[in-house]
Amino acid sequence: MNYRIVIDGLACSGFGDCADLAPDVFELDSHGKALLRVGTSSDPAVLDAASACPMGAISVEEDAA
């Protein structure tokens, strides 16, 4: 199953849990804000990363592709 990932850049406060839990999908920019390395992933760790975000800045949906 593929997941489509979206980050709300305004909500992100740079805790970095997403990059720790799914480093192949998330990285932090020079200001500590989350960035996507890829827009879709089959790695179930993205679900953990989204759940771990204290700001709720990460959305994950099943991708039909």
C-alpha positions as protocol buffer text, in pm:
chain_id: "A"
residue {
  index: 1
  type: MET
  ca { x: 0 y: 0 z: 0 }
}
residue {
  index: 2
  type: ASN
  ca { x: 125 y: 348 z: -85 }
}
residue {
  index: 3
  type: TYR
  ca { x: 65 y: 650 z: 133 }
}
residue {
  index: 4
  type: ARG
  ca { x: 44 y: 1012 z: 19 }
}
residue {
  index: 5
  type: ILE
  ca { x: 202 y: 1245 z: 273 }
}
residue {
  index: 6
  type: VAL
  ca { x: 135 y: 1616 z: 321 }
}
residue {
  index: 7
  type: ILE
  ca { x: 299 y: 1851 z: 571 }
}
residue {
  index: 8
  type: ASP
  ca { x: 127 y: 2167 z: 690 }
}
residue {
  index: 9
  type: GLY
  ca { x: 432 y: 2393 z: 700 }
}
residue {
  index: 10
  type: LEU
  ca { x: 251 y: 2654 z: 907 }
}
residue {
  index: 11
  type: ALA
  ca { x: 166 y: 2402 z: 1179 }
}
residue {
  index: 12
  type: CYS
  ca { x: 510 y: 2238 z: 1192 }
}
residue {
  index: 13
  type: SER
  ca { x: 711 y: 2349 z: 1495 }
}
residue {
  index: 14
  type: GLY
  ca { x: 1020 y: 2143 z: 1422 }
}
residue {
  index: 15
  type: PHE
  ca { x: 1005 y: 1876 z: 1690 }
}
residue {
  index: 16
  type: GLY
  ca { x: 1171 y: 1635 z: 1444 }
}
residue {
  index: 17
  type: ASP
  ca { x: 996 y: 1314 z: 1550 }
}
residue {
  index: 18
  type: CYS
  ca { x: 894 y: 1254 z: 1189 }
}
residue {
  index: 19
  type: ALA
  ca { x: 1254 y: 1259 z: 1066 }
}
residue {
  index: 20
  type: ASP
  ca { x: 1357 y: 1025 z: 1349 }
}
residue {
  index: 21
  type: LEU
  ca { x: 1079 y: 775 z: 1277 }
}
residue {
  index: 22
  type: ALA
  ca { x: 1084 y: 782 z: 895 }
}
residue {
  index: 23
  type: PRO
  ca { x: 1417 y: 930 z: 780 }
}
residue {
  index: 24
  type: ASP
  ca { x: 1371 y: 806 z: 423 }
}
residue {
  index: 25
  type: VAL
  ca { x: 1056 y: 1018 z: 395 }
}
residue {
  index: 26
  type: PHE
  ca { x: 1117 y: 1324 z: 616 }
}
residue {
  index: 27
  type: GLU
  ca { x: 1406 y: 1560 z: 672 }
}
residue {
  index: 28
  type: LEU
  ca { x: 1446 y: 1889 z: 857 }
}
residue {
  index: 29
  type: ASP
  ca { x: 1542 y: 2211 z: 685 }
}
residue {
  index: 30
  type: SER
  ca { x: 1794 y: 2462 z: 820 }
}
residue {
  index: 31
  type: HIS
  ca { x: 1522 y: 2610 z: 1042 }
}
residue {
  index: 32
  type: GLY
  ca { x: 1425 y: 2272 z: 1185 }
}
residue {
  index: 33
  type: LYS
  ca { x: 1099 y: 2249 z: 988 }
}
residue {
  index: 34
  type: ALA
  ca { x: 993 y: 1919 z: 832 }
}
residue {
  index: 35
  type: LEU
  ca { x: 1033 y: 1863 z: 460 }
}
residue {
  index: 36
  type: LEU
  ca { x: 934 y: 1567 z: 247 }
}
residue {
  index: 37
  type: ARG
  ca { x: 1204 y: 1370 z: 70 }
}
residue {
  index: 38
  type: VAL
  ca { x: 926 y: 1194 z: -126 }
}
residue {
  index: 39
  type: GLY
  ca { x: 553 y: 1263 z: -164 }
}
residue {
  index: 40
  type: THR
  ca { x: 444 y: 901 z: -146 }
}
residue {
  index: 41
  type: SER
  ca { x: 581 y: 599 z: 35 }
}
residue {
  index: 42
  type: SER
  ca { x: 490 y: 240 z: 110 }
}
residue {
  index: 43
  type: ASP
  ca { x: 676 y: 259 z: 443 }
}
residue {
  index: 44
  type: PRO
  ca { x: 426 y: 213 z: 728 }
}
residue {
  index: 45
  type: ALA
  ca { x: 659 y: 425 z: 947 }
}
residue {
  index: 46
  type: VAL
  ca { x: 492 y: 732 z: 793 }
}
residue {
  index: 47
  type: LEU
  ca { x: 181 y: 646 z: 995 }
}
residue {
  index: 48
  type: ASP
  ca { x: 386 y: 644 z: 1316 }
}
residue {
  index: 49
  type: ALA
  ca { x: 551 y: 970 z: 1216 }
}
residue {
  index: 50
  type: ALA
  ca { x: 215 y: 1137 z: 1157 }
}
residue {
  index: 51
  type: SER
  ca { x: 81 y: 1009 z: 1489 }
}
residue {
  index: 52
  type: ALA
  ca { x: 393 y: 1127 z: 1673 }
}
residue {
  index: 53
  type: CYS
  ca { x: 368 y: 1484 z: 1543 }
}
residue {
  index: 54
  type: PRO
  ca { x: 258 y: 1690 z: 1845 }
}
residue {
  index: 55
  type: MET
  ca { x: 129 y: 1967 z: 1618 }
}
residue {
  index: 56
  type: GLY
  ca { x: -72 y: 1738 z: 1389 }
}
residue {
  index: 57
  type: ALA
  ca { x: 113 y: 1889 z: 1092 }
}
residue {
  index: 58
  type: ILE
  ca { x: 140 y: 1562 z: 897 }
}
residue {
  index: 59
  type: SER
  ca { x: -146 y: 1410 z: 698 }
}
residue {
  index: 60
  type: VAL
  ca { x: -124 y: 1060 z: 553 }
}
residue {
  index: 61
  type: GLU
  ca { x: -377 y: 914 z: 310 }
}
residue {
  index: 62
  type: GLU
  ca { x: -388 y: 592 z: 114 }
}
residue {
  index: 63
  type: ASP
  ca { x: -273 y: 659 z: -240 }
}
residue {
  index: 64
  type: ALA
  ca { x: -480 y: 480 z: -506 }
}
residue {
  index: 65
  type: ALA
  ca { x: -188 y: 469 z: -751 }
}
